[in-house]
Amino acid sequence: MTAEASAQPLPVPRIRKWPRRAAYAGVAGAAGLAVLLPTGTAGAAWYLAGQVLNVNAARVYPVRVRACADSRVTLTRTPDTARSIPLSFVWATGHARLGAVVTADRATVTREVELVERGSLVAGLRGYTSGYVFEGDPLGARGLPFEEVVVPGELGALPAWLVPPTTAAADDTWIIAVHGRGAPRGEALRALPTLAASGHRTLVVSYRNDADAPPSPDRRFHLGHTEWRDVRAAIDYARSSGARDVILMGWSMGGAAILNLLRHWDHGGFLRAVVLDCPVVDWNATLRMNARQLNVPPVWTWTALQLICRRLGVRAVDLDYRPVAARLDVPTLVYVDHDDRTVAPQPTIDFARSAPDRISLVETREAGHCRGWNLDPAAYEHRLTTFLQSV
């Protein structure tokens, strides 16, 4: 009997009207942990565990367009819409890039609209904000030539973008770019021009349960505990295509997948460096943080963690990657934002400070999850460029 079959499910809760805070937390970023929880129900723990692992969770559109005219849009005020940083606004049939905040009051925020890339932006629409900003492929979004390639994975073909460098000649170091939980490959588009300018080829990968990749047998996220095998497959593809070594870059759960890989892989000198952007270093702390934001009783959070461990066949200690810092033997660059409300930042800070000789930590505030680039693109790109040149 599997661990999942042996677990006794708690009663599935009757869905009640969700608190507004829960809705906002649930769309904090597809790269992060989406938690939609009907609090105060007997099955809260079961429901919470399911939301963490559920690949097909329903998309929530908590932000409403109040008005739109003269290249400006007025939106419901949320912590995200009030941040005067580059963001995108996404609705069921469209995508727009948002510019600076123009005015704000207690209920609404008016922002510049830089570009409507798809669909029609009109009053009454409901959508969500995203930090990815860009939509599409490297050529259409960032003017970068690329090749569609297929990485052979253990579950089947894994589509990927192979982006050549924009410098005169490519070297034989490859960058493997790994997006976060539920995010598209487009998460890498913000950093892709900087990566291409480094002189390295960049392989922007997909992994199991992505929309264009094979599903896992149980059709659940494994929080990096199986997804790392698809990252390893990408490394093998790079090696077979002539790479001498690789640099791994991961956002959010993509970072967790890389940290899991490092638990299992004796790279033998094939790993040159690592870059992590708001990685999930401790799922235990992240789930507890999200639960506190939604006023979930600690007993239900603890129970949800036990259920997650049983479904994945791991121990709670396996969800904490801070000990991996001791295994890192290559230069590592880590971005963290102290105001991340999707992934707990303190474990990432602990991780970096435990090995200051190998891990460089870039700390920001008021950006949110995986939005260091959005907060200050020039500073983010300068630090990334400097690091890549140093390794």
Backbone torsions as a table, in degrees:
resi	resn	phi	psi	omega
1	MET	NA	135.0	179.9
2	THR	-73.9	163.3	177.5
3	ALA	-59.9	-37.4	-179.0
4	GLU	-66.3	-42.7	-177.2
5	ALA	-67.9	-30.1	-177.5
6	SER	-79.8	-16.9	-179.9
7	ALA	-73.3	136.6	177.3
8	GLN	-89.9	111.8	-175.7
9	PRO	-67.9	140.7	170.7
10	LEU	-74.1	159.5	180.0
11	PRO	-59.4	137.2	176.3
12	VAL	-69.4	127.3	-173.5
13	PRO	-71.8	150.2	169.3
14	ARG	-73.9	124.0	-174.6
15	ILE	-70.3	124.3	176.8
16	ARG	-109.5	173.3	177.9
17	LYS	-62.4	126.5	-175.7
18	TRP	-80.4	142.8	175.7
19	PRO	-62.4	150.0	179.3
20	ARG	-58.3	-36.6	-180.0
21	ARG	-61.3	-37.0	180.0
22	ALA	-65.2	-41.0	179.8
23	ALA	-63.2	-43.4	179.9
24	TYR	-66.2	-40.4	179.3
25	ALA	-62.6	-35.1	-176.6
26	GLY	-68.1	-21.3	179.3
27	VAL	-113.3	23.8	-179.7
28	ALA	-61.2	-20.5	176.8
29	GLY	161.4	129.3	179.6
30	ALA	-64.3	-22.3	177.1
31	ALA	-70.3	-20.9	-175.3
32	GLY	-105.9	-155.1	-172.3
33	LEU	-95.0	110.1	179.0
34	ALA	-89.2	117.3	-178.1
35	VAL	-121.3	115.5	176.8
36	LEU	-121.8	109.9	-167.6
37	LEU	-131.9	122.2	171.7
38	PRO	-79.0	97.9	-173.1
39	THR	-70.4	156.7	175.5
40	GLY	79.2	18.2	178.6
41	THR	-111.3	155.6	-177.1
42	ALA	-65.5	-27.8	-178.2
43	GLY	-98.3	22.2	-174.7
44	ALA	-58.6	-42.9	-177.2
45	ALA	-64.1	-43.8	179.3
46	TRP	-62.3	-43.1	-179.2
47	TYR	-66.2	-43.2	-179.8
48	LEU	-61.9	-45.4	179.0
49	ALA	-60.7	-40.4	179.2
50	GLY	-64.1	-38.8	-179.8
51	GLN	-66.4	-34.1	179.6
52	VAL	-65.7	-37.6	-173.8
53	LEU	-100.2	-9.8	-171.6
54	ASN	-74.1	118.8	179.5
55	VAL	-73.8	-32.4	-171.7
56	ASN	-107.3	33.0	178.0
57	ALA	-60.0	140.9	-178.2
58	ALA	-65.1	136.6	177.4
59	ARG	-70.7	136.8	-180.0
60	VAL	-107.7	138.4	-179.6
61	TYR	-120.9	81.4	-172.4
62	PRO	-85.9	-11.6	-174.9
63	VAL	-101.4	128.4	-178.3
64	ARG	-108.2	140.2	173.7
65	VAL	-81.1	115.0	-179.5
66	ARG	-85.0	-35.6	179.6
67	ALA	-160.7	156.1	178.8
68	CYS	-151.8	119.8	179.7
69	ALA	-167.2	147.2	173.6
70	ASP	55.2	46.0	177.6
71	SER	60.2	27.7	174.2
72	ARG	-132.6	147.3	179.4
73	VAL	-130.6	138.6	175.8
74	THR	-106.6	124.4	-173.5
75	LEU	-121.7	159.9	168.1
76	THR	-52.8	137.0	178.1
77	ARG	-78.9	126.0	172.3
78	THR	-135.8	169.0	174.8
79	PRO	-54.9	-32.8	-179.8
80	ASP	-75.4	-52.0	-176.0
81	THR	-63.8	-23.4	180.0
82	ALA	-82.9	-9.0	178.1
83	ARG	-79.2	122.3	-178.4
84	SER	-85.4	64.8	177.7
85	ILE	-132.5	159.5	177.8
86	PRO	-59.3	126.7	177.1
87	LEU	-141.0	170.6	169.1
88	SER	-117.8	154.5	173.3
89	PHE	-114.7	124.5	-173.6
90	VAL	-119.6	131.3	172.7
91	TRP	-127.1	178.0	-170.2
92	ALA	-56.4	-33.2	-175.9
93	THR	-122.4	16.3	-176.7
94	GLY	-160.3	174.2	-177.1
95	HIS	-153.6	131.9	178.3
96	ALA	-135.9	147.3	174.4
97	ARG	-93.3	131.5	-178.8
98	LEU	-101.8	140.2	175.1
99	GLY	-99.3	-146.9	-172.2
100	ALA	-71.2	156.5	171.8
101	VAL	-72.1	131.2	179.6
102	VAL	-96.8	-52.5	176.8
103	THR	-143.5	161.2	177.9
104	ALA	-154.2	147.5	170.0
105	ASP	-132.4	-166.9	-174.4
106	ARG	-66.1	-26.2	-173.4
107	ALA	-111.0	-24.7	-173.4
108	THR	-136.6	162.5	175.4
109	VAL	-134.9	132.2	174.7
110	THR	-106.1	128.8	-176.1
111	ARG	-129.9	156.1	171.6
112	GLU	-68.8	146.0	172.4
113	VAL	-108.4	113.9	-176.9
114	GLU	-80.7	-37.7	-176.4
115	LEU	-164.1	132.3	169.2
116	VAL	-97.9	106.0	-174.2
117	GLU	-83.2	-24.8	-176.2
118	ARG	-158.0	137.4	177.0
119	GLY	83.2	-173.5	179.7
120	SER	-120.3	125.8	-179.3
121	LEU	-92.1	108.8	-176.0
122	VAL	-136.1	160.5	178.3
123	ALA	-60.5	142.7	178.4
124	GLY	99.6	-18.7	177.8
125	LEU	-63.0	150.5	171.0
126	ARG	-119.2	140.1	-178.3
127	GLY	-158.3	-160.0	178.0
128	TYR	-144.4	156.8	176.9
129	THR	-92.0	149.6	-179.5
130	SER	-137.6	145.0	176.8
131	GLY	-83.8	-7.3	-174.8
132	TYR	-66.9	-30.3	176.9
133	VAL	68.9	-56.5	-172.8
134	PHE	-95.4	146.5	177.8
135	GLU	-126.3	148.2	177.4
136	GLY	107.7	-153.4	-176.9
137	ASP	-107.0	174.8	-176.3
138	PRO	-59.0	-35.3	-179.0
139	LEU	-72.9	-49.8	-177.3
140	GLY	-68.2	-36.5	-175.3
141	ALA	-88.4	-35.3	-171.6
142	ARG	-129.5	3.6	178.4
143	GLY	70.0	24.7	-177.9
144	LEU	-105.9	125.4	174.8
145	PRO	-64.1	150.6	-179.2
146	PHE	-157.1	167.5	176.7
147	GLU	-125.1	135.1	172.3
148	GLU	-79.9	121.9	179.0
149	VAL	-127.0	169.0	180.0
150	VAL	-125.4	123.8	176.2
151	VAL	-93.2	124.9	176.9
152	PRO	-72.6	114.3	178.2
153	GLY	-107.2	169.1	-177.2
154	GLU	-67.9	-19.9	178.3
155	LEU	-103.3	-3.5	-179.6
156	GLY	138.1	-166.9	-174.3
157	ALA	-72.2	132.7	-180.0
158	LEU	-115.5	106.4	-179.7
159	PRO	-64.2	147.6	179.9
160	ALA	-152.2	157.0	171.2
161	TRP	-100.3	131.4	173.4
162	LEU	-109.7	113.6	-173.6
163	VAL	-110.3	118.3	178.3
164	PRO	-74.5	161.4	178.9
165	PRO	-71.3	157.1	178.4
166	THR	-93.6	0.4	175.1
167	THR	-81.8	175.3	-172.7
168	ALA	-60.3	-40.3	-176.5
169	ALA	-142.7	144.1	179.3
170	ALA	-84.8	142.6	170.9
171	ASP	-92.1	-169.5	-175.6
172	ASP	-107.3	21.9	167.9
173	THR	-96.8	131.8	178.2
174	TRP	-109.3	145.2	170.6
175	ILE	-101.6	130.3	175.9
176	ILE	-105.3	114.7	-176.4
177	ALA	-103.5	125.2	-171.9
178	VAL	-122.3	115.3	-178.1
179	HIS	-73.8	174.8	-176.8
180	GLY	-93.1	-173.9	-175.0
181	ARG	-62.4	120.0	177.6
182	GLY	71.5	3.4	-178.4
183	ALA	-88.6	158.3	172.9
184	PRO	-83.9	169.3	173.3
185	ARG	-57.6	-24.7	-178.9
186	GLY	-60.9	-11.0	175.8
187	GLU	-58.4	-29.5	-178.0
188	ALA	-79.5	-9.5	-173.9
189	LEU	-62.3	-31.4	179.6
190	ARG	-61.5	-42.5	-176.0
191	ALA	-90.7	-9.3	-169.0
192	LEU	-62.1	-40.7	176.7
193	PRO	-59.9	-37.1	178.1
194	THR	-66.6	-41.4	178.4
195	LEU	-64.7	-41.8	-179.2
196	ALA	-66.1	-32.3	-179.8
197	ALA	-75.2	-8.5	-177.2
198	SER	-77.5	-11.7	-177.3
199	GLY	93.7	-0.4	-179.0
200	HIS	-105.7	148.6	166.9
201	ARG	-70.1	147.1	177.7
202	THR	-122.4	127.2	176.4
203	LEU	-106.6	108.6	179.3
204	VAL	-93.2	111.6	-164.6
205	VAL	-101.6	163.0	166.5
206	SER	-113.2	167.6	175.5
207	TYR	-146.5	173.8	-173.8
208	ARG	-48.4	140.4	179.7
209	ASN	78.4	-0.5	168.1
210	ASP	-65.7	159.3	-177.2
211	ALA	-59.4	-32.4	-177.7
212	ASP	-108.8	18.2	-179.7
213	ALA	-124.4	164.6	-179.2
214	PRO	-64.9	146.6	175.4
215	PRO	-77.2	156.0	170.3
216	SER	-72.8	158.9	-178.2
217	PRO	-55.5	-35.2	-179.5
218	ASP	-96.6	-0.8	-179.7
219	ARG	53.5	46.7	177.2
220	ARG	-132.3	149.1	166.9
221	PHE	-65.9	142.1	176.6
222	HIS	-113.5	15.1	171.4
223	LEU	58.7	30.5	179.3
224	GLY	96.7	-9.6	-173.4
225	HIS	-80.2	-13.4	167.1
226	THR	-124.3	-26.8	-179.2
227	GLU	-59.2	-24.8	179.8
228	TRP	-60.7	-27.4	179.9
229	ARG	-66.3	-30.9	177.0
230	ASP	-74.5	-31.1	172.7
231	VAL	-65.9	-40.4	177.1
232	ARG	-63.0	-39.2	177.5
233	ALA	-61.9	-38.0	177.3
234	ALA	-65.2	-38.6	176.6
235	ILE	-63.2	-43.5	178.3
236	ASP	-62.3	-37.5	177.9
237	TYR	-63.7	-44.7	178.9
238	ALA	-61.5	-42.8	-179.9
239	ARG	-61.8	-45.2	-178.3
240	SER	-68.8	-18.4	179.8
241	SER	-96.3	7.5	173.3
242	GLY	108.8	4.0	179.3
243	ALA	-67.5	138.1	174.4
244	ARG	-84.7	-35.1	177.5
245	ASP	-160.3	175.1	-175.9
246	VAL	-134.7	153.0	167.6
247	ILE	-112.9	128.8	-179.2
248	LEU	-100.7	130.8	176.4
249	MET	-128.7	126.5	-178.0
250	GLY	-137.2	142.5	175.7
251	TRP	-105.5	134.4	171.2
252	SER	52.5	-118.8	179.9
253	MET	-66.5	-22.2	171.7
254	GLY	-61.3	-36.1	174.0
255	GLY	-65.9	-39.3	177.4
256	ALA	-63.0	-39.4	177.9
257	ALA	-63.0	-40.0	177.7
258	ILE	-64.8	-42.5	179.4
259	LEU	-64.7	-36.9	174.7
260	ASN	-65.3	-40.6	176.1
261	LEU	-56.1	-43.6	-177.3
262	LEU	-68.0	-20.0	173.4
263	ARG	-70.1	-29.3	-170.8
264	HIS	-107.4	-19.6	-167.4
265	TRP	-105.6	122.2	169.4
266	ASP	-91.2	96.8	-167.8
267	HIS	-72.5	-17.2	175.1
268	GLY	56.9	31.7	178.8
269	GLY	91.8	-1.6	-178.6
270	PHE	-80.4	-16.5	176.3
271	LEU	-93.1	124.3	-176.8
272	ARG	-97.7	-38.9	-177.6
273	ALA	-166.3	168.6	-179.6
274	VAL	-136.0	140.3	172.6
275	VAL	-127.5	128.7	-178.8
276	LEU	-127.0	128.7	179.5
277	ASP	-113.1	110.0	-177.8
278	CYS	45.8	54.1	-177.8
279	PRO	-69.7	154.4	171.2
280	VAL	-82.5	99.1	-179.1
281	VAL	-87.2	-27.5	178.1
282	ASP	-143.6	107.3	178.2
283	TRP	-66.7	-31.7	178.0
284	ASN	-59.2	-51.0	-179.1
285	ALA	-65.8	-36.0	-180.0
286	THR	-66.4	-45.1	178.8
287	LEU	-64.6	-41.2	179.3
288	ARG	-64.0	-39.0	179.4
289	MET	-64.1	-46.5	178.5
290	ASN	-61.8	-40.6	-179.4
291	ALA	-65.2	-39.9	177.7
292	ARG	-62.3	-39.3	179.9
293	GLN	-62.8	-27.1	-179.1
294	LEU	-101.7	10.4	178.2
295	ASN	58.9	38.2	177.4
296	VAL	-82.1	131.3	178.9
297	PRO	-59.0	139.0	-177.3
298	PRO	-54.8	-33.9	-178.6
299	VAL	-62.6	-36.4	179.2
300	TRP	-73.5	-33.2	176.5
301	THR	-65.2	-44.7	179.1
302	TRP	-60.4	-43.8	-179.9
303	THR	-64.3	-40.0	178.2
304	ALA	-60.7	-40.7	178.2
305	LEU	-62.8	-39.4	177.8
306	GLN	-64.0	-41.2	179.4
307	LEU	-65.3	-40.5	177.7
308	ILE	-60.8	-45.4	180.0
309	CYS	-61.8	-41.6	-179.3
310	ARG	-67.6	-39.9	179.6
311	ARG	-66.5	-35.2	-178.3
312	LEU	-90.6	-12.7	-177.9
313	GLY	70.7	36.3	179.4
314	VAL	-127.0	171.1	174.3
315	ARG	-100.5	159.2	179.1
316	ALA	-57.9	-36.1	-179.8
317	VAL	-64.5	-26.5	178.9
318	ASP	-70.7	-16.8	-179.9
319	LEU	-86.3	-0.5	179.3
320	ASP	-112.6	115.2	-174.4
321	TYR	-100.2	10.0	179.2
322	ARG	-56.5	-37.2	178.7
323	PRO	-63.5	-17.6	179.9
324	VAL	-64.4	-23.4	179.9
325	ALA	-56.2	-34.6	-179.3
326	ALA	-68.6	-22.4	-179.0
327	ARG	-89.0	-17.2	-177.3
328	LEU	-67.8	123.4	179.7
329	ASP	-123.4	21.5	178.1
330	VAL	-131.1	158.3	176.7
331	PRO	-58.8	137.7	-176.0
332	THR	-135.7	134.5	177.0
333	LEU	-113.6	128.8	-176.9
334	VAL	-127.6	127.2	172.8
335	TYR	-100.5	137.6	176.2
336	VAL	-145.3	144.8	175.2
337	ASP	-116.5	128.7	-176.6
338	HIS	-66.9	-19.3	-179.5
339	ASP	-104.0	23.1	173.8
340	ASP	-66.1	120.8	179.5
341	ARG	-108.9	10.1	178.7
342	THR	-108.4	-44.0	178.4
343	VAL	-122.7	130.4	-177.6
344	ALA	-59.0	122.0	-176.5
345	PRO	-80.0	-28.0	-172.9
346	GLN	-60.9	-41.6	176.7
347	PRO	-59.4	-34.0	177.4
348	THR	-66.5	-41.5	177.3
349	ILE	-63.1	-44.3	177.8
350	ASP	-59.7	-44.1	-179.7
351	PHE	-56.8	-49.2	-176.5
352	ALA	-69.0	-41.8	-176.5
353	ARG	-73.5	-14.3	178.1
354	SER	-76.8	-14.8	179.2
355	ALA	-142.4	63.3	-174.5
356	PRO	-65.1	-18.4	178.5
357	ASP	-73.6	-21.5	-178.1
358	ARG	-117.0	-23.6	-173.1
359	ILE	-114.0	121.3	175.3
360	SER	-97.2	129.9	-175.4
361	LEU	-110.6	126.5	174.8
362	VAL	-107.7	114.4	-176.4
363	GLU	-107.7	134.3	175.9
364	THR	-130.4	171.3	175.7
365	ARG	-136.9	151.2	173.9
366	GLU	68.8	17.0	177.2
367	ALA	-95.0	-40.2	-173.7
368	GLY	92.6	-168.7	-170.6
369	HIS	-74.5	123.7	177.2
370	CYS	54.1	40.1	-177.1
371	ARG	-127.3	25.8	174.3
372	GLY	-60.6	-38.8	176.7
373	TRP	-62.8	-44.5	-178.0
374	ASN	-62.7	-37.5	-178.1
375	LEU	-64.2	-43.2	-178.3
376	ASP	-156.0	86.1	-177.0
377	PRO	-54.8	-42.1	-176.8
378	ALA	-64.4	-43.5	-179.7
379	ALA	-66.6	-42.8	179.5
380	TYR	-60.6	-47.9	-176.9
381	GLU	-68.2	-36.1	178.3
382	HIS	-63.4	-45.3	-179.2
383	ARG	-65.5	-39.6	179.1
384	LEU	-66.6	-43.2	178.9
385	THR	-61.6	-46.2	179.9
386	THR	-60.1	-42.6	179.7
387	PHE	-64.4	-47.7	-178.6
388	LEU	-62.3	-35.7	177.0
389	GLN	-67.8	-31.7	-176.5
390	SER	-75.5	-20.0	-177.6
391	VAL	-103.9	NA	NA
